[in-house]
């Protein structure tokens, strides 16, 4: 009866080895192919070792064969665990710590096997031709439990992944789970019924075929969830999944950190709690625009959150639950507020600078004593009027006997006279007329749209008013002025216009002062 088992074991080893080569050739597609290739290679080794156990009889070196069988047991289940973890998370890689932990048990069991002749704890009865696998001792039983523990851990992790992933990503896990049960069930049957030959190698051949088909035909890269848990753990935004009743189903570490910050003494468990309990305020679960929340943490520090809500629909579009993503925007909002405050200060500074600039510009064209425009501004006004070809008349007036006032009463009295004349001039002319201090005791009045006769008549009224009411008391100083009027229509240049008005002014002084004369009566009358 031994040779049929030899044939079956040989076929199983060949199938595993052939598929291992095929999986290794696809290792660049995904790391799971490399893990599968290693696992299938270990399965082939395991089957071959079992074949050697059957045919080796009592030849020397049987302990070495049994040691190889022990190592192959551990290698197969370890490779299966790594494959399961890679299927669950494609970014997973075995750490040195895990590899060292997996190596501890086979080293201890191997030492017990090699020294079994002294203590008989690994085999109570060593294998022999009539009983190829001997009678297990307590160490071998513990070794077997260890192997099934690793396999069970891998199956539990695969089962959890099957439950947590969408339906379209479950098929790969379904096939791996089904295939993994074959050698497990076969091994349990051999163990329970005390068979002389292990059925596990036969189950491994079936597992190899199913696994290879699952990885190739089910499209591993498209089916495997891409590190879902890793993304949830590393994302900085608080992610909370709610069920249809609005209670928390799942939350990432960022959500737990947020809860600890808001309420340090609260329970760390968030599952089963409502969004209002989590955030401390009512949350409208209607899907829509991002909501902004301002909360206060346990230290009294304001915490700004942008909360986005997305509905998780079923196949008919009904809400199965909601996904809430809370992003901490406190620092961003602080920076924005600081930028706004800095911008406001900058605008205020610019406004102040502009006001100062305008004030300086105004001061540059104003007489500091009387507040009237100065000669510089007068020349700008005249240039603008000439450019616009607008008719206007200009009156140049001079305060009578002003030098005598300065010499007799002092410059303070002279300044008082100048301010008095400036005040009455601006108060008696039209709003559209411009009064300018031309220099010293001379003033200019520009009358837009006025003929020389109109300008003379208006200035006569001003002259009479000043002569009548303008007095400087303590000491008593009467104030009068003489003036000359010229028309822009007759004198096409600013300098010519001022010169003509100046000539008329001197004519008024020669004729006795306190009077107004036209620059050229005949020409001015025609204008």
Helices and strands as residue ranges (DSSP letters): H 2-25, H 31-55, H 62-88, H 96-114, H 116-119, E 123-125, E 135-136, H 138-164, G 167-169, H 171-193, H 200-217, H 220-223, H 228-234, E 238-243, E 248-251, H 253-262, H 275-279, E 291-296, E 302-313, E 319-328, H 330-364, H 375-387, E 392-399, H 402-409, H 411-428, E 434-439, E 442-448, H 452-469, E 471-472, E 477-478, E 481-487, H 494-510, E 516-518, H 521-526
